[in-house]
């Protein structure tokens, strides 16, 4: 009787853990997405500010215009490098995220299979049910794997 109770409770142990992992994944994915969006929006905002400066710069004295253009060129060059860095780092981060997600899902599925096999093993060893289990072919787990992360 004790084994039967454990059999009923054991699978429930993993439910809160997987739910919590999904919630944390969602928070992490949301944070990453917001960071990407905020970075791009901030860079676009800087572009708009620079466009507005053009009107003021047109009214500068000639020597000040030369300094302005020199500084503006340096800013544009730095901005282009930063945009490229954001693009490259985003790609790397996305690849790392996918790799991490795949790895965790694989390990979770393996763990889930181990739990399933242990559950089947316990079922087979329960007294009184052995004669029924021997007559039936072993069941395979044809359910699609639970996705831990999205």
RADA-V287580 format. One record per residue. N is the residue number from 1. SS is DSSP state (2 for helix, 1 for strand, 0 for the rest). PSI is psi in whole degrees, 0 to 359 (999 if undefined). Layout:
n->N ss->SS psi->PSI
n->N ss->SS psi->PSI
This chain:
n->1 ss->0 psi->321
n->2 ss->2 psi->320
n->3 ss->2 psi->321
n->4 ss->2 psi->320
n->5 ss->2 psi->317
n->6 ss->2 psi->321
n->7 ss->2 psi->324
n->8 ss->2 psi->326
n->9 ss->2 psi->326
n->10 ss->2 psi->312
n->11 ss->2 psi->334
n->12 ss->2 psi->341
n->13 ss->2 psi->324
n->14 ss->2 psi->343
n->15 ss->2 psi->308
n->16 ss->2 psi->323
n->17 ss->2 psi->316
n->18 ss->2 psi->324
n->19 ss->2 psi->316
n->20 ss->2 psi->319
n->21 ss->2 psi->319
n->22 ss->2 psi->319
n->23 ss->2 psi->318
n->24 ss->2 psi->322
n->25 ss->2 psi->317
n->26 ss->2 psi->319
n->27 ss->2 psi->316
n->28 ss->2 psi->315
n->29 ss->2 psi->319
n->30 ss->2 psi->317
n->31 ss->2 psi->318
n->32 ss->2 psi->314
n->33 ss->2 psi->316
n->34 ss->2 psi->321
n->35 ss->2 psi->315
n->36 ss->2 psi->312
n->37 ss->2 psi->317
n->38 ss->2 psi->320
n->39 ss->2 psi->313
n->40 ss->2 psi->318
n->41 ss->2 psi->321
n->42 ss->2 psi->318
n->43 ss->2 psi->320
n->44 ss->2 psi->324
n->45 ss->2 psi->320
n->46 ss->2 psi->321
n->47 ss->2 psi->315
n->48 ss->2 psi->321
n->49 ss->2 psi->318
n->50 ss->2 psi->324
n->51 ss->2 psi->320
n->52 ss->2 psi->327
n->53 ss->2 psi->335
n->54 ss->2 psi->318
n->55 ss->2 psi->316
n->56 ss->2 psi->321
n->57 ss->2 psi->331
n->58 ss->2 psi->337
n->59 ss->0 psi->4
n->60 ss->0 psi->163
n->61 ss->0 psi->160
n->62 ss->2 psi->317
n->63 ss->2 psi->327
n->64 ss->2 psi->326
n->65 ss->2 psi->319
n->66 ss->2 psi->316
n->67 ss->2 psi->319
n->68 ss->2 psi->312
n->69 ss->2 psi->322
n->70 ss->2 psi->313
n->71 ss->2 psi->320
n->72 ss->2 psi->319
n->73 ss->2 psi->318
n->74 ss->2 psi->320
n->75 ss->2 psi->314
n->76 ss->2 psi->319
n->77 ss->2 psi->314
n->78 ss->2 psi->318
n->79 ss->2 psi->318
n->80 ss->2 psi->318
n->81 ss->2 psi->318
n->82 ss->2 psi->316
n->83 ss->2 psi->317
n->84 ss->2 psi->319
n->85 ss->2 psi->316
n->86 ss->2 psi->316
n->87 ss->2 psi->313
n->88 ss->2 psi->315
n->89 ss->2 psi->325
n->90 ss->2 psi->317
n->91 ss->2 psi->314
n->92 ss->2 psi->316
n->93 ss->2 psi->318
n->94 ss->2 psi->318
n->95 ss->2 psi->317
n->96 ss->2 psi->319
n->97 ss->2 psi->314
n->98 ss->2 psi->319
n->99 ss->2 psi->315
n->100 ss->2 psi->313
n->101 ss->2 psi->315
n->102 ss->2 psi->317
n->103 ss->2 psi->313
n->104 ss->2 psi->318
n->105 ss->2 psi->320
n->106 ss->2 psi->312
n->107 ss->2 psi->320
n->108 ss->2 psi->316
n->109 ss->2 psi->321
n->110 ss->2 psi->316
n->111 ss->2 psi->318
n->112 ss->2 psi->319
n->113 ss->2 psi->319
n->114 ss->2 psi->318
n->115 ss->2 psi->316
n->116 ss->2 psi->315
n->117 ss->2 psi->321
n->118 ss->2 psi->319
n->119 ss->2 psi->315
n->120 ss->2 psi->321
n->121 ss->2 psi->317
n->122 ss->2 psi->318
n->123 ss->2 psi->317
n->124 ss->2 psi->333
n->125 ss->2 psi->356
n->126 ss->0 psi->135
n->127 ss->0 psi->143
n->128 ss->0 psi->336
n->129 ss->0 psi->354
n->130 ss->2 psi->319
n->131 ss->2 psi->326
n->132 ss->2 psi->322
n->133 ss->2 psi->328
n->134 ss->2 psi->329
n->135 ss->2 psi->334
n->136 ss->0 psi->142
n->137 ss->0 psi->152
n->138 ss->0 psi->138
n->139 ss->0 psi->145
n->140 ss->0 psi->153
n->141 ss->0 psi->94
n->142 ss->0 psi->9
n->143 ss->0 psi->144
n->144 ss->0 psi->148
n->145 ss->0 psi->143
n->146 ss->0 psi->132
n->147 ss->0 psi->120
n->148 ss->0 psi->318
n->149 ss->0 psi->156
n->150 ss->0 psi->999
